[in-house]
Amino acid sequence: MRIAYFDTFAGIAGDMVLGAFVSSGVDPVKLEAELSRLGQTNFHLKISRVSRNGINASKVDVVVGDQIETVDDLGADIGRSGGGHHEKEHHPHHHGKSYVEIRQLLETSELSESVKSRSTEIFRRIAEAEAKIHNTTVDKIHFHEVGAIDSIVDIVGSAICLELAKVEGVFTSPIRLGSGGYFEAQHGVLPVPGPAALEILKGYPVVFNDIPYELTTPTGAAIVAGLSKGVLRDKQIEIESVGYGAGTRELERLPNLLRVVIGNIDSQTEEDRVVQVETNMDDINPQLIPNVIERLLAIGATDAFVAPVIMKKGRPGFVLSVLTPETLLDKISTEILSQTTTLGMRVSYNRRIKVKRELKTVKTTFGDVKVKESNIDGKLRVAAEYDECKRIGDALSLPVIEVMQKLNAELNKD
C-alpha cells in the first residue's frame, strides 16, 4: 500500500502539509490547476524555498488579490491576535464562511469525488469540535479564520496532494502539541494547546511537550483526524520520497517543519480506529434485542452484539456492545437511547488491526458466488459469504452447512 507518513516532530498545520507534499515532489502547477476546480478564482499559490536549521523546505502561502492571506489557521469564533506557533497577523475584515456554505461550495465544485469526500470530512471534524466547545450544532457553526480562503485552500489542497501523490493511506507519528503558553483570542486569553485542536484529537495519540506555542493547529489536527489510519508502528516502509513543509514562525529549539515520507508498506493487515459503545441493561425485554442489533447494523455499525451478565443485586442482565466509525457515534448513541431502556453508555476509542480482505465474485459448480479473499503469511484464504450459502441452499433445498462445506472445499482446493 502506498502511504504518506506525517512525522509531526514540530506539530502540523495546513500550510505545512501543502509545503511538505510540494517538497516531496507533488507538482505545484498541477496542485494549483486542481485547486481552480474549487471555483474560487481570486487566489494563487506562492511557493518559496526556506532553510530551517540547515534543512531545505517548501513554504506555501495563499495570495489573494495582490497580498498574502494572513489569517490564522483556526476554528469558529477563535481568532488569534498573537502568540501562536503559526502566528500570523490578524485581519478582522475576514468573515469566512459557515460550515453549511463550505459544504455547498465543495458539493457544487468540479473537484473529484475523492477530494470532495476527504475535504468534507476534515471540515466536519472542525465543525463538530467547535459546536461542542460553543454548545451549539454544526449547522450553526460559522467559521472565521478556517472559513477564510487560505484555510479552505490548505484543507482542499491537502486532499488534492494525496490524490496527486497516489496515496492510499495516511499514517502519522503521535501528534506533538505545545503546552505552558497562552494566546490572545476573541473570547480572551486561552491556553496552549487550544480547545479545538484538543477536541478534534480525542482518541488519537498525542504528546505534550514544553514548547509554549501552538504546534498543532485545529486545521492540522482535523487533517490528521479526518485522513489518518492511525500511528504507524513497527512497519517496514520502502521510501520513495521525503519532503519538508515550513510553518510561519521560527522556533528556537527545533526546526518548525512537518516531514512527510511517501512510500510503500507491504502488510497483510491494516489498522484503523473504531469507537466502542457499551451499556448494561437489567430491565430490557429480551424480545427487543434482535431488533436493536438489526437497527444499529443498518445505520452502519461495524458490529453489534449482546452478552448475558449478572449485574448488581444478583440481577440477570445484558451488555450491549457496539463498534462504530466515529462519524456515526451520534447516530448510534441516539438509536441506543431510543430503542433500549438504558439511560447512559460508555464510549472508548480503540485501535483495530484487521486482515486485508477483498470481496470477489467467482465461478463455482453452484454458479457465480460472492466470496471473501484474504492472504495470511502468504497463504490465500477464500471463504464463501454466509448469505450466498443460504441463497444457494434455499434454491436447491440443501442444508446451508452442506453448501458451505462444498463451496469452501472447492474454493480452497489449490
RODO-2510 file (C-alpha; in nm, 4 decimals, decimal comma):
residues 414
     n   res          X          Y          Z
     1     m     0,0000     0,0000     0,0000
     2     r     0,1280     0,3450    -0,0935
     3     i     0,1225     0,5687     0,2133
     4     a     0,2100     0,9158     0,3356
     5     y     0,3650     0,9259     0,6826
     6     f     0,3415     1,2575     0,8666
     7     d     0,6310     1,2982     1,1096
     8     t     0,4983     1,5740     1,3351
     9     f     0,8129     1,6438     1,5375
    10     a     0,7185     2,0147     1,5362
    11     g     0,3422     1,9768     1,5046
    12     i     0,1229     2,0132     1,1981
    13     a    -0,0735     2,2881     1,0234
    14     g    -0,2480     2,3078     0,6882
    15     d     0,0165     2,5149     0,5108
    16     m     0,2875     2,2811     0,6407
    17     v     0,1072     1,9839     0,4807
    18     l     0,0990     2,1565     0,1425
    19     g     0,4640     2,2554     0,1716
    20     a     0,5698     1,9033     0,2676
    21     f     0,3928     1,7477    -0,0321
    22     v     0,5367     2,0041    -0,2734
    23     s     0,8819     1,9404    -0,1264
    24     s     0,8303     1,5647    -0,1708
    25     g     0,7605     1,6009    -0,5415
    26     v     0,3955     1,6995    -0,5924
    27     d     0,3820     1,9313    -0,8952
    28     p     0,2694     2,2764    -0,7715
    29     v     0,1338     2,3610    -1,1187
    30     k    -0,0959     2,0564    -1,1087
    31     l    -0,1894     2,1371    -0,7487
    32     e    -0,2946     2,4889    -0,8433
    33     a    -0,4799     2,3607    -1,1508
    34     e    -0,6806     2,1210    -0,9351
    35     l    -0,7489     2,3939    -0,6789
    36     s    -0,9012     2,6057    -0,9569
    37     r    -1,1793     2,3460    -0,9796
    38     l    -1,2949     2,4747    -0,6429
    39     g    -1,4456     2,7681    -0,8306
    40     q    -1,2620     3,0387    -0,6352
    41     t    -1,0624     3,2441    -0,8868
    42     n    -0,9268     3,5232    -0,6682
    43     f    -0,6187     3,3455    -0,5317
    44     h    -0,2945     3,1782    -0,6326
    45     l    -0,0162     2,9951    -0,4517
    46     k     0,3202     3,1469    -0,3688
    47     i     0,5816     2,8764    -0,3177
    48     s     0,9232     2,9598    -0,1794
    49     r     1,2228     2,7669    -0,0514
    50     v     1,3362     2,8261     0,3044
    51     s     1,6029     2,6765     0,5294
    52     r     1,5291     2,5734     0,8862
    53     n     1,8268     2,4511     1,0900
    54     g     2,0001     2,3731     0,7614
    55     i     1,7064     2,1682     0,6234
    56     n     1,5734     2,2799     0,2866
    57     a     1,1921     2,3075     0,2927
    58     s     0,8976     2,4442     0,0950
    59     k     0,6823     2,7300     0,2228
    60     v     0,3369     2,7640     0,0676
    61     d     0,1375     3,0862     0,1019
    62     v    -0,2016     3,1722    -0,0416
    63     v    -0,2063     3,5048    -0,2254
    64     v    -0,5464     3,6733    -0,2577
    65     g    -0,5513     3,9614    -0,4991
    66     d    -0,2047     4,1050    -0,4610
    67     q    -0,1358     4,0214    -0,0973
    68     i    -0,0615     3,7077     0,1022
    69     e    -0,3527     3,5965     0,3150
    70     t    -0,2515     3,6451     0,6758
    71     v    -0,5420     3,4937     0,8636
    72     d    -0,4607     3,2341     1,1272
    73     d    -0,5413     2,8673     1,0832
    74     l    -0,8194     2,8415     1,3428
    75     g    -1,1738     2,7420     1,4179
    76     a    -1,5050     2,9160     1,4653
    77     d    -1,5012     3,2427     1,6555
    78     i    -1,1494     3,1844     1,7878
    79     g    -0,9289     3,4358     1,6089
    80     r    -0,5786     3,4804     1,7491
    81     s    -0,4288     3,8224     1,7628
    82     g    -0,0844     3,6953     1,8547
    83     g     0,1287     3,4420     2,0376
    84     g     0,0565     3,1268     1,8404
    85     h     0,3107     2,8897     1,6973
    86     h     0,1795     2,9538     1,3484
    87     e     0,1195     3,3162     1,4302
    88     k     0,0140     3,5459     1,1505
    89     e    -0,1211     3,8973     1,1526
    90     h    -0,4948     3,9013     1,2255
    91     h    -0,7244     4,0945     0,9929
    92     p    -1,0759     4,1418     1,1293
    93     h    -1,2220     4,2016     0,7819
    94     h    -1,2044     3,8287     0,7034
    95     h    -1,5501     3,6948     0,7779
    96     g    -1,5044     3,3473     0,6378
    97     k    -1,7886     3,1079     0,5621
    98     s    -2,0315     2,8934     0,7538
    99     y    -1,9956     2,5160     0,7650
   100     v    -2,3088     2,4877     0,5510
   101     e    -2,1632     2,7272     0,2915
   102     i    -1,8367     2,5352     0,2769
   103     r    -2,0223     2,2064     0,2292
   104     q    -2,2205     2,3589    -0,0558
   105     l    -1,9028     2,5027    -0,2071
   106     l    -1,7441     2,1581    -0,2109
   107     e    -2,0543     1,9772    -0,3366
   108     t    -2,1057     2,2139    -0,6310
   109     s    -1,7382     2,2308    -0,7273
   110     e    -1,5701     2,0368    -1,0078
   111     l    -1,3328     1,8625    -0,7672
   112     s    -1,3045     1,4850    -0,7823
   113     e    -1,5322     1,2819    -0,5549
   114     s    -1,2297     1,1657    -0,3557
   115     v    -1,1166     1,5222    -0,2884
   116     k    -1,4709     1,6329    -0,2030
   117     s    -1,5142     1,3450     0,0407
   118     r    -1,1809     1,3961     0,2164
   119     s    -1,2220     1,7744     0,2371
   120     t    -1,5753     1,7480     0,3731
   121     e    -1,4600     1,5024     0,6384
   122     i    -1,1854     1,7417     0,7544
   123     f    -1,4281     2,0345     0,7797
   124     r    -1,6801     1,8135     0,9599
   125     r    -1,4222     1,7345     1,2267
   126     i    -1,3601     2,1044     1,2894
   127     a    -1,7306     2,1895     1,2862
   128     e    -1,8189     1,9175     1,5386
   129     a    -1,5388     2,0245     1,7720
   130     e    -1,6387     2,3897     1,7539
   131     a    -2,0066     2,3028     1,8022
   132     k    -1,9224     2,1189     2,1232
   133     i    -1,6970     2,3956     2,2519
   134     h    -1,9564     2,6645     2,1784
   135     n    -2,2560     2,4500     2,2859
   136     t    -2,4365     2,4647     1,9518
   137     t    -2,4945     2,2487     1,6413
   138     v    -2,2670     2,2019     1,3411
   139     d    -2,5122     2,3700     1,1026
   140     k    -2,4959     2,6857     1,3136
   141     i    -2,1170     2,6990     1,3088
   142     h    -1,9746     2,9989     1,1233
   143     f    -1,6037     2,9712     1,0686
   144     h    -1,3946     3,2837     1,0814
   145     e    -1,0326     3,2018     1,0088
   146     v    -1,0910     2,8421     0,8911
   147     g    -1,3591     2,9808     0,6628
   148     a    -1,1145     3,2215     0,5031
   149     i    -0,9811     3,1330     0,1616
   150     d    -0,6297     3,0356     0,2743
   151     s    -0,7543     2,7723     0,5180
   152     i    -1,0026     2,6374     0,2629
   153     v    -0,7129     2,6066     0,0193
   154     d    -0,4976     2,4358     0,2863
   155     i    -0,7652     2,1724     0,3514
   156     v    -0,8759     2,1099    -0,0072
   157     g    -0,5139     2,1286    -0,1235
   158     s    -0,4127     1,8585     0,1253
   159     a    -0,6785     1,6263    -0,0175
   160     i    -0,5608     1,7070    -0,3705
   161     c    -0,1987     1,6323    -0,2766
   162     l    -0,2977     1,2853    -0,1584
   163     e    -0,4649     1,2230    -0,4924
   164     l    -0,1741     1,3611    -0,6989
   165     a     0,0757     1,1549    -0,4968
   166     k    -0,1461     0,8460    -0,5414
   167     v    -0,1521     0,7930    -0,1648
   168     e    -0,3858     0,5177    -0,0450
   169     g    -0,3416     0,5684     0,3288
   170     v    -0,2127     0,8281     0,5748
   171     f    -0,0267     0,7436     0,8965
   172     t     0,1406     0,9703     1,1495
   173     s     0,3675     0,9850     1,4493
   174     p     0,1998     1,0742     1,7808
   175     i     0,0883     1,4347     1,7309
   176     r     0,3057     1,6921     1,9060
   177     l     0,1250     1,9632     2,0986
   178     g     0,2829     2,2581     2,2734
   179     s     0,1936     2,3396     2,6332
   180     g     0,2548     2,6009     2,9008
   181     g     0,1793     2,9011     2,6835
   182     y    -0,1177     3,1281     2,6153
   183     f    -0,2590     3,3173     2,3212
   184     e    -0,4966     3,6087     2,2844
   185     a    -0,8320     3,5161     2,1260
   186     q    -1,1606     3,6874     2,0537
   187     h    -1,3010     3,5360     2,3732
   188     g    -0,9989     3,6298     2,5835
   189     v    -0,6765     3,4534     2,6756
   190     l    -0,6741     3,0776     2,6017
   191     p    -0,4172     2,8106     2,6915
   192     v    -0,1880     2,6228     2,4552
   193     p    -0,2915     2,3848     2,3080
   194     g    -0,6189     2,5432     2,2006
   195     p    -0,9564     2,3866     2,2849
   196     a    -1,0452     2,2996     1,9247
   197     a    -0,7261     2,1046     1,8500
   198     l    -0,7664     1,9017     2,1695
   199     e    -1,1318     1,8269     2,0970
   200     i    -1,0542     1,7189     1,7404
   201     l    -0,7730     1,4859     1,8516
   202     k    -0,9758     1,2966     2,1117
   203     g    -0,8895     0,9286     2,0821
   204     y    -0,5682     0,9962     1,8868
   205     p    -0,2210     0,9568     2,0432
   206     v    -0,0679     1,2952     2,1285
   207     v     0,2424     1,4219     2,3070
   208     f     0,2502     1,7367     2,5215
   209     n     0,5926     1,8988     2,5219
   210     d     0,7076     2,2139     2,6983
   211     i     0,7251     2,4402     2,3923
   212     p     0,4826     2,7232     2,4794
   213     y     0,3427     2,7695     2,1272
   214     e     0,0592     2,6168     1,9282
   215     l     0,2472     2,3385     1,7497
   216     t    -0,0670     2,1790     1,6052
   217     t    -0,3479     2,3989     1,4770
   218     p    -0,7140     2,2948     1,4507
   219     t    -0,6800     2,2529     1,0744
   220     g    -0,3699     2,0384     1,1182
   221     a    -0,5477     1,8333     1,3847
   222     a    -0,8515     1,7874     1,1590
   223     i    -0,6359     1,6735     0,8664
   224     v    -0,4939     1,4057     1,0953
   225     a    -0,8280     1,3050     1,2475
   226     g    -1,0067     1,3033     0,9133
   227     l    -0,7447     1,1295     0,6987
   228     s    -0,5120     0,9207     0,9152
   229     k    -0,5445     0,5470     0,9685
   230     g    -0,3501     0,5872     1,2921
   231     v     0,0020     0,5972     1,4305
   232     l     0,2482     0,3917     1,2278
   233     r     0,4014     0,1219     1,4474
   234     d     0,6618    -0,1392     1,3536
   235     k     0,6001    -0,1219     0,9783
   236     q     0,8722    -0,1524     0,7184
   237     i     0,8489     0,1345     0,4692
   238     e     1,0060     0,1327     0,1253
   239     i     1,0753     0,5062     0,0996
   240     e     1,0181     0,6798    -0,2335
   241     s     1,0419     1,0456    -0,1375
   242     v     1,0733     1,2763     0,1616
   243     g     0,9506     1,6346     0,1879
   244     y     0,9588     1,9162     0,4438
   245     g     0,6895     2,1813     0,4804
   246     a     0,7684     2,5003     0,6726
   247     g     0,5444     2,6775     0,9206
   248     t     0,5448     3,0536     0,9621
   249     r     0,7122     3,1006     1,2977
   250     e     1,0812     3,0432     1,3681
   251     l     1,1356     2,8258     1,6774
   252     e     1,4499     2,8383     1,8868
   253     r     1,4728     2,4745     1,9949
   254     l     1,3725     2,2838     1,6816
   255     p     1,3010     2,3479     1,3139
   256     n     0,9392     2,4457     1,2537
   257     l     0,8828     2,1787     0,9892
   258     l     0,6470     1,8948     0,9039
   259     r     0,8175     1,5944     0,7431
   260     v     0,6233     1,3713     0,5047
   261     v     0,7583     1,0350     0,3953
   262     i     0,5937     0,8790     0,0906
   263     g     0,6489     0,5108     0,0262
   264     n     0,5038     0,1636     0,0334
   265     i     0,4314    -0,0796     0,3131
   266     d     0,3823    -0,4494     0,2492
   267     s     0,1428    -0,5638     0,5134
   268     q    -0,1174    -0,8354     0,5409
   269     t    -0,3019    -0,6290     0,7976
   270     e    -0,4230    -0,2735     0,8150
   271     e    -0,5050    -0,0539     1,1114
   272     d    -0,7834     0,1906     1,1736
   273     r    -0,9733     0,3388     1,4667
   274     v    -1,3177     0,2465     1,5911
   275     v    -1,5355     0,3663     1,8747
   276     q    -1,6736     0,1075     2,1171
   277     v    -2,0052     0,1914     2,2795
   278     e    -2,1270    -0,0253     2,5689
   279     t    -2,4224    -0,0202     2,8036
   280     n    -2,5580    -0,2506     3,0760
   281     m    -2,9308    -0,3237     3,0869
   282     d    -3,1203    -0,5200     3,3515
   283     d    -3,4732    -0,4125     3,2631
   284     i    -3,4999    -0,4656     2,8877
   285     n    -3,7404    -0,7132     2,7310
   286     p    -3,5171    -0,9723     2,5588
   287     q    -3,7606    -0,9771     2,2656
   288     l    -3,6399    -0,6264     2,1748
   289     i    -3,2723    -0,7183     2,1453
   290     p    -3,2693    -0,8645     1,7888
   291     n    -3,4419    -0,5514     1,6571
   292     v    -3,1916    -0,3257     1,8387
   293     i    -2,8955    -0,5070     1,6828
   294     e    -3,0579    -0,5057     1,3385
   295     r    -3,1226    -0,1316     1,3520
   296     l    -2,7691    -0,0491     1,4706
   297     l    -2,6151    -0,2524     1,1884
   298     a    -2,8491    -0,0860     0,9384
   299     i    -2,7226     0,2575     1,0495
   300     g    -2,3687     0,1455     0,9732
   301     a    -2,2246    -0,0020     1,2936
   302     t    -1,9231    -0,2213     1,2266
   303     d    -2,0523    -0,4810     1,4727
   304     a    -2,3126    -0,5137     1,7463
   305     f    -2,3622    -0,7943     1,9956
   306     v    -2,5178    -0,8707     2,3339
   307     a    -2,3795    -1,0829     2,6185
   308     p    -2,5742    -1,2013     2,9255
   309     v    -2,4317    -1,0963     3,2639
   310     i    -2,5200    -1,0997     3,6321
   311     m    -2,5459    -0,7409     3,7487
   312     k    -2,5666    -0,5737     4,0886
   313     k    -2,8076    -0,7219     4,3430
   314     g    -2,7824    -1,0528     4,1570
   315     r    -2,9999    -0,9325     3,8708
   316     p    -2,9634    -1,1008     3,5294
   317     g    -2,8984    -0,8509     3,2555
   318     f    -2,7311    -0,7844     2,9226
   319     v    -2,4281    -0,5898     2,7987
   320     l    -2,4836    -0,4318     2,4577
   321     s    -2,1545    -0,3683     2,2746
   322     v    -2,1339    -0,1729     1,9500
   323     l    -1,8316    -0,0971     1,7324
   324     t    -1,8791     0,2019     1,5063
   325     p    -1,6853     0,4525     1,2984
   326     e    -1,6513     0,7786     1,4890
   327     t    -1,8548     0,9570     1,2211
   328     l    -2,1638     0,7562     1,3252
   329     l    -2,1226     0,7906     1,7017
   330     d    -2,4043     1,0432     1,7467
   331     k    -2,6494     0,8385     1,5385
   332     i    -2,5549     0,5156     1,7152
   333     s    -2,5869     0,6636     2,0647
   334     t    -2,9211     0,8244     1,9795
   335     e    -3,0509     0,4934     1,8453
   336     i    -2,9406     0,3061     2,1576
   337     l    -3,1132     0,5568     2,3841
   338     s    -3,4364     0,5478     2,1816
   339     q    -3,4542     0,1704     2,1268
   340     t    -3,3467     0,0401     2,4685
   341     t    -3,4152     0,1109     2,8361
   342     t    -3,0657     0,2387     2,9118
   343     l    -3,0026     0,5893     3,0418
   344     g    -2,6337     0,6078     2,9505
   345     m    -2,3417     0,4341     2,7889
   346     r    -1,9634     0,4064     2,7939
   347     v    -1,7573     0,5256     2,4967
   348     s    -1,3966     0,4260     2,4286
   349     y    -1,1661     0,4772     2,1309
   350     n    -0,9725     0,1727     2,0130
   351     r    -0,7128     0,0721     1,7568
   352     r    -0,8343    -0,2047     1,5276
   353     i    -0,5972    -0,4336     1,3389
   354     k    -0,7622    -0,6355     1,0651
   355     v    -0,6520    -0,8678     0,7890
   356     k    -0,6914    -0,7169     0,4462
   357     r    -0,9758    -0,8753     0,2583
   358     e    -1,1370    -0,8373    -0,0804
   359     l    -1,4866    -0,9283    -0,1925
   360     k    -1,4978    -1,1048    -0,5294
   361     t    -1,7420    -1,2966    -0,7445
   362     v    -1,6069    -1,6315    -0,8675
   363     k    -1,7447    -1,9134    -1,0808
   364     t    -1,8193    -2,2404    -0,8962
   365     t    -2,0226    -2,5550    -0,9505
   366     f    -2,3077    -2,3633    -0,7875
   367     g    -2,2719    -2,0758    -1,0353
   368     d    -2,1378    -1,7256    -0,9602
   369     v    -2,0754    -1,6868    -0,5855
   370     k    -1,9597    -1,3890    -0,3779
   371     v    -1,6538    -1,4776    -0,1691
   372     k    -1,4163    -1,3082     0,0737
   373     e    -1,0461    -1,3409    -0,0120
   374     s    -0,7572    -1,2779     0,2288
   375     n    -0,3869    -1,3529     0,2468
   376     i    -0,2165    -1,4587     0,5701
   377     d     0,1537    -1,5484     0,5764
   378     g     0,1485    -1,5917     0,2000
   379     k    -0,1421    -1,8372     0,2105
   380     l    -0,4556    -1,7413     0,0231
   381     r    -0,7827    -1,7947     0,2074
   382     v    -1,1127    -1,7886     0,0245
   383     a    -1,4431    -1,8205     0,2079
   384     a    -1,7974    -1,8089     0,0759
   385     e    -2,0224    -1,5484     0,2320
   386     y    -2,2935    -1,6947     0,4556
   387     d    -2,5728    -1,5113     0,2727
   388     e    -2,4556    -1,6689    -0,0521
   389     c    -2,4547    -2,0173     0,1019
   390     k    -2,8052    -1,9619     0,2368
   391     r    -2,9249    -1,8347    -0,1027
   392     i    -2,7899    -2,1449    -0,2761
   393     g    -2,9238    -2,3777    -0,0071
   394     d    -3,2729    -2,2296    -0,0317
   395     a    -3,2691    -2,2504    -0,4115
   396     l    -3,1508    -2,6142    -0,4195
   397     s    -3,3213    -2,7343    -0,0986
   398     l    -2,9849    -2,8190     0,0551
   399     p    -2,8689    -2,7626     0,4147
   400     v    -2,6665    -2,4434     0,4418
   401     i    -2,3836    -2,6287     0,6182
   402     e    -2,3549    -2,8704     0,3249
   403     v    -2,3357    -2,5866     0,0730
   404     m    -2,0779    -2,4087     0,2887
   405     q    -1,8568    -2,7188     0,3214
   406     k    -1,8684    -2,7976    -0,0510
   407     l    -1,8006    -2,4407    -0,1554
   408     n    -1,5111    -2,3866     0,0837
   409     a    -1,3541    -2,7187    -0,0215
   410     e    -1,3837    -2,6218    -0,3871
   411     l    -1,2582    -2,2661    -0,3359
   412     n    -0,9507    -2,3737    -0,1375
   413     k    -0,8621    -2,6970    -0,3209
   414     d    -0,5376    -2,5458    -0,4568
***
